[in-house]
């Protein structure tokens, strides 16, 4: 039995390493997800509000970020509806989804075989995921605003949207914004976690991919 736990039933050491990585990553993510979803993501969103406001200004928003009734964000947009300034409500669940890259990256980076430079990996991951989060929220906002400014490009499931006073966006810009919204809300956290692990742990990557040429 002890031997089976060492090899996990694998025929080769490389296969055993891949199984350990998969089981650790899955188990760690399952353990991290409930507390992160219930408490950690909300605390992270609270701390990241000032930085997000700075990024929003760079992309044509006001940079004002308030707290919405549901615990999400109320973001100023510089747009008006009937002459009244409008804000965009980012729901609490949307913020939590966009922050899933943090527990995913932690699960991947702590799985064996681990990086020999964990502090560097942690710092780089935090910076990269923080920027990704701010940009993903920006794409979420502009993707929805693009659908309001360009109703013909809005998906049928989008429902009734408020009419804005500003002219439509150029078709290409609107399509890029709408596609960026769906990428940010669906696969961006997973892709970011995988890419960070692959970039920061080349030795582990070589074992998982069974290619010694990938080692540093």
Secondary structure, 3 states (H helix, E strand, C coil): CHHHHHHCCCCCHHHHHHHHHHHHHHHHHHHHHHHHHHHHHHHHHHHHHHHHHHHHHHCCCCCCEEECCCCCEEEEEEEEECCEEEEEEECHHHHHHHCHHHHHHHHHHCCCCCCCCHHHHHHHHHHHHHHHHHHHHHHHHHHHHHHHHCHHHCCHHHCCCCCCCCCCCCHHHHHHHHHHHHHHHHCHHHHHHHHHHHHHCHHHHHHHCCCHHHCC
